[in-house]
Amino acid sequence: MFKAVKWALMLGLMIEVDANAAAVEFPQKFDELGPTVQRIEAPGGRPIHFIDDGDPLGQAVVFTGGLGTSVRAIRLLDFLQTLRSDLGLRFITVERNGFGQTPFDPGLTMASFSEDVERVLAHLKVKKFSVFGISGGGPYTQKIASRNPERLHSVHLAATAPSLGGGQRCSADSPASAYRDLLRYPMQFFAFESDSPMHQVTGFQDTAFDEGARAHFMRGQLADPMPLDHEIKLYCQEGLIDMSPVKAPVFVYAGLSDAVLGAQSLEVWRDVFPQAAVTIRAYPDEGHDIQYRHLDQILLDLAGYGDQTLVCKKGIAELIPNSSTKAVLKQGAQLGLCAW
């Protein structure tokens, strides 16, 4: 009797193990660790590093990251990669002069970077695209747009200004030049304020730290300040870019308490883009991190939902007409995904 019970128990355990084994679905491919940095060459052999991330048949978006960032700064957008994919957006980004894997050439200009972007787009056989620039990437984005007005779906500029040049930024003691002293300390260079909503995104701050290290140490440059100094110099040399050829829709995103940019008139953007319809999304009591905090709205605008605003009402995310936003927020809704 004891042996019979023992065998029955063992048989039951074997059946349970076999059932569990059958329930496991083994992957056919590896999980990704982020997009691959690719390389082409400009005439003369100068390397151009870029990332092409998304459905090759999706809507192309040329993304330009902020001051002193590498091509992998695009990873800071990955916390909404599922939404980006669902919207059919293909993000393309090109590394700027002297950062990350790209050697520094003091002779290159903002126009040189635009030419590199155009070379990458030609390599990828992309004809029409949108542009999206954040912070210090804004002037580069404007330069690309000004050179390719007929190819644009739309223009998106977040946490930036019509010009990052001018006396207050181009003097030896400008706020921008202070960044050079932080290059050796990525955890200071790319640190977000303790009250930033971005700390709600698991791993975001650490990814930013990684980006700071990559941008300024990747190829052994050991926090060389020359690329950053050169980039700031280009802002000052370029000044206000002529955007009058651009007729594609323009979207501007600004935190009204942005301590990095300081007080600015947002209406000036309509003068900067005289031939375009300009939508201004202003966020009271928010700062420089709106470029990430409101990435959900930016992605929707890129995908063609620019006449609507994403809000969370009673735990449910929905799109509402832009004209209804103020009233809905007064009723207790919040901007963006309910995850916020």
Buried (B, 14 or more C-beta within 10 A) or exposed (E): EEEEEEEEEEEEEEEEEEEEEEEEEEEEEEEEEEBEBBEBEEEEEBEBBBBBBBEEEBBBBBBBBBBBBBBBBBBBBBBBBEBBBEBBBBBBBBBBBBBBBBEBEEEBBBBBBBBBBBBBBEEBEBEEBBBBBBBBBBBBBBBBBBBBBEBBBBBBBBBBBBBBBBEEBBEEEBEBBEBBEBBEBBEEBBBBEEEBBBEEBEEBBEBBBBBBBBBBBBBEBEBBBEBBBBBBEBBBEBBBBEBEBBBBBBBBBBBBEBEBBEEBEBEEBBEBBEEBEBBEBEBEEBBBBBBBBBBBBBBBBBBBBBEBBBBBBEEEBEEBEEEEBEEBBEEEBBBBBBEB
